[in-house]
Amino acid sequence: MADARAVVGGLWRNRTDLFVAVGVIAVVMMMIIPLPAVLLDVLMTVNLVLSLLIILMVLYTRHALEFSVFPTLLLVTTVFGLALNVSSTRLILAKGSRFDGRLIRAFGTFVVGSKGLEGYVIGIIIFIIIIAVQFIVITKGATRVAEVAARFTLDALPGKQMAIEAEYNSGLITEEEATRRKNDLQREADFYGAMDGASKFISGSVKVGILITVVNIIGGMVVGMTIHGESWQTALDTYVSLTIGDGLVTQLPALLISTATGIIVTRAVSDSSFGKDITKQFSAQSRPYIIAGGFLVMLSFLPGFPWYVLIPMGALIGALGFSLARRRAAEEEKTKGREAADREKAAPAEISPVVPLDPLSLEIGYGLIPLVDKEQGAELLDRITRIRRESALELGLVVPRIRIIDNMRLEPAEYSFKIRGVEVGRGRIKMGHFLAIRPGKEAGELPGEPTKDPAFGLAAVWIAEADREKAERMGCTVVDPPSIIATHLTEILKRHAAEVLGRQEVQSILDTLKTDYPAVIEEVRKTLSTGEIQKVLQGLLAERVSVRNMVVILETLADYAGVTKDSAFLVEKVRQALGRQISLQYCDEAKTLRVLTIEPALEKRIIDSRVETGRGVAAALEPALHRRWITALSNAVRAVQEQGYHEVVLCSEAARPLVKASSAREIPHLAVLSSLEVAGDITVESLGEIRVEG
């Protein structure tokens, strides 16, 4: 049964397409093939009804895209009207006084309302007025509105698309919703662009209508007097009357369609039809009706004014105003009552809900909009998607969607990264240029604007595209604008991963693992809360330790949580369980780990200075000793960097968190490992010992 319905539906759709195709061809052929008067009456009636249906559909349409076929329909109806004009002209000139088209004769006599010379003059004046209203007022205005609407729609398209991408990246809408919205935006731009051109059809149709009318009168007089042998008075009576009727019967549908064109291009986006909008907006205020009614009553007392019209109308409008005022007052009372009831049901603390800040956001100046504009490639959006995927693989942290915002308070070429509304990084992009990062001083010869790499603070130069090859030959790393922002984002995610991980993200991780590892989750949740697990994971991420191996982390926490819930102690035990993973981060291909060690006496002094703070353990060295310690450490790290090795310090388990805490501000990238974190098959090579004089 369902298959049968599908077949019938397919045949019906195919027949509809066939009917439309045949209809369009028939409209064009009407200009060539003579039509009988009866068929002409039928087609003219169809034209009148079709134009009436079009304007009614426009009035009941809530959004222009609901009637997206209108521009094409406008062309077809215009050609249809012109074809009827040509066919009626052929019949009028061929038959003259014997023309039996009822509709044209009705419009030529009944609509005009008079016969003889008076009727001709009235008919011509009505025809001229209709043409003037249609051409000068409606068509010209609609054409201008369509042109402006098309221009502004196209100008606003990139910003609207960026807003949709930002909502999608922030997780407010799904991919399907984002795709649908972008398709609607594109269709809206195409619609107004099509309307800009389609409105010219009506303008041309009006001009042709004037030409056809003049040709009909002159040609009819010539044909009537020379070919049909009629007197000039008979020819005048016949052809002027029929021409006026023909002009009125064809221009009336054109007037309806041009009015529909003006309505559809001036209608803003609304949730209801034109009639409902009129009712709602005209009933929103009562005072204008009261004032207007009073004005009409006052006007009735002036000499010569029709008081019998003004007083009843003024009273009626005033009564309508008072009725609207009473209705509005009643609605306000109901609203106040509902609000009072809601307040009673609400919580005792009357605090408005606060919208949470975005976990991650990228704010850009308007000059950087092309980087996220789909029409111009939107390379940055693709890079951000890849960065989120790579962060999940490298750090084990599922980065939330990054909300992209156009911030007018930023300079046009600036961008800013924020974590929960707090800025953590800022940079400047010179569009159309490349950033050449100098490994040494060789790039000083490059022409361009000196700057610093926003991600790592390295010396760099903004160069033109023409100098890109030269910079690469000099050994510079040349980066395009999307890569600059993407690299900066990657570094910020690594540096601030601990801030990105919240309790909700931890709970999501636990819920996901519970399916495959229910025993592990159950055991660890018996002793540790979500917040306590979060602190351990944040401690690992703060030192760029991947938490992807979550099962090992949770099993270690389950082993030691019964001993203590101190997060610093648990972090160290988890690091030891992940020892191979951590140490391999800094090894070369031969599994050789090159490290700096600390003089035993200095290490003991660091351990002895241990103090507990609200933010964890810290080394409370004497100020003078702390300065010497940081100076010696910085010099050693600089020497290791010059040799091309990772800056790694190896010390005891007790000293490791203290060494890291004491150097975190001055040398944030320093990796500090304990001897228990180094796997047995890894070769350790010492590059030097850090010692302090005195």
Secondary structure, 3 states (H helix, E strand, C coil): CHHHHHHHHHHHHHHHHHHHHHHHHHHHHCCCCCCCHHHHHHHHHHHHHHHHHHHHHHHHCCCHHHHCCHHHHHHHHHHHHHHHHHHHHHHHHHHHHHCCCHHHHHHHHHHCCCCHHHHHHHHHHHHHHHHHHHHHHHHHHHHHHHHHHHHHHHHHHHHHHHHHHHHHHCCCCCHHHHHHHHHHHHHHHHHHHHHHHHHHHHHHHHHHHHHHHHHHHHHHHHHHHHHCCCCHHHHHHHHHHHHHHHHHHHHHHHHHHHHHHHHHHHCCCCCCCHHHHHHHHHCCCCHHHHHHHHHHHHHHCCCCCCHHHHHHHHHHHHHHHHHHHHHHHHHHHHHHHHHHHHHHHCCCCCCCCCCCCCCCEEEECHHHHHHHCHHHCCHHHHHHHHHHHHHHHHHCCCCCCCEEEECCCCCCCEEEEEECCEEEEEEECCCCCEEEECCCCHHHHCCCEEEECCCCCCEEEEECHHHHHHHHHCCCEEECHHHHHHHHHHHHHHHCHHHHCCHHHHHHHHHHHHHHCHHHHHHHHHHCCHHHHHHHHHHHHHCCCCCCCHHHHHHHHHHHCCCCCCHHHHHHHHHHHCHHHHHHCCCCCCCEEEEEEECHHHHHHHHHCEEEECCEEEECCCHHHHHHHHHHHHHHHHHHHHCCCCCEEEECCCCHHHHHHHHCCCCCCCEEEEHHHCCCCCEEEEEEEECCCC
